[in-house]
Amino acid sequence: MGLFTKDIATLDDLFVHTLQDIYYAENQITKALPKMIDKATDAQLRKGFETHLKETEGQIARLERVFEMHGSKAKAVTCPAIDGIIKEANELAGDIADKKVLDAALIAAAQAVEHYEITRYGTLIAWAKELGRADCASVLQETLDEEKATDDKLTKMAESKVNQKAEAATA
């Protein structure tokens, strides 16, 4: 099913397609996070990525619950957006020799992922409510809250120390 094709005729179709999109994205993120954990040199950043990997696994389980509640089969559709964000992060990380600068880049890459997820979950929640599926919306809201919290933690980490260390490394 392609976005903006005749396969999507209703808001419900669009809701399911977007669930499939974020399901794919979350699964790709579980593959990308171990690489980010390995590359991170800041202990707090590494721990944050490890925590978020566990959260992401829980988010996948929640999505499977939403599919079930909706009466749909949990399945993924390729998400070129998350593929591009992850590809860009991998390419950037491969080009940075200084580990302190690399940590700053990893935070930026992780925040790009978080912001994508925040937009998807916010949209899904709005559509679920519009479709009269407050049950689905409340499950999705749990994940949105986690994504926003992760983004806030990354911002605080970047602003409190990682960016300063990266700047000092290049001075």
C-alpha positions, 0 to 999 in steps of 0.5 A, a space after each residue: 500500500 503506497 501513501 496517497 494511492 487508491 489503497 487509502 480511501 478512508 481515515 481508518 485506512 490512513 490510520 492503519 497505514 501509519 501504524 504500519 509505518 511506525 511499526 516498521 520504524 520502531 523495528 528499524 530503531 531497535 536495529 540501529 540503537 545497538 550500533 549507537 550504544 557501541 559508538 557512544 563514549 559518554 557513559 550517560 549517553 550510552 546508558 540513555 541509549 540502552 534504556 531507550 532500546 528497552 523502551 522501544 521494545 515495549 513500544 513495539 509491543 504496544 503497537 502490536 496491542 493497538 493493531 489487535 485492538 483495532 482488529 488489524 494484523 501487526 505488519 510493517 510497511 517500509 518507511 523511507 523517512 526513518 530509513 533516511 534518518 538512520 542512513 544519514 546518522 550512520 554516514 555522519 557517525 562514520 565520518 567523525 574521528 573525535 569521539 567527543 564530537 561523535 557523541 554530539 552527532 549521536 545525540 543529534 541523530 537520536 533527536 531526529 529519530 525522536 522528532 519523527 516518532 513524536 510527529 507520527 504518534 501525535 498524528 495517530 493519537 489525533 486520528 484514533 480520537 477522531 475515529 472514536 478509538 480512545 482506547 487506541 489513543 491512550 495506548 499510543 499516548 504512553 509511547 508519545 510521552 516516552 518519546 518526548 521524555 527521551 527527547 528532553 533527556 537528550 536535549 539536557 545531556 547535549 546542553 549540559 555537557 556533550 556539546 561543550 566537550 565537543 566544542 572543546 575538542 575542536 578548539 
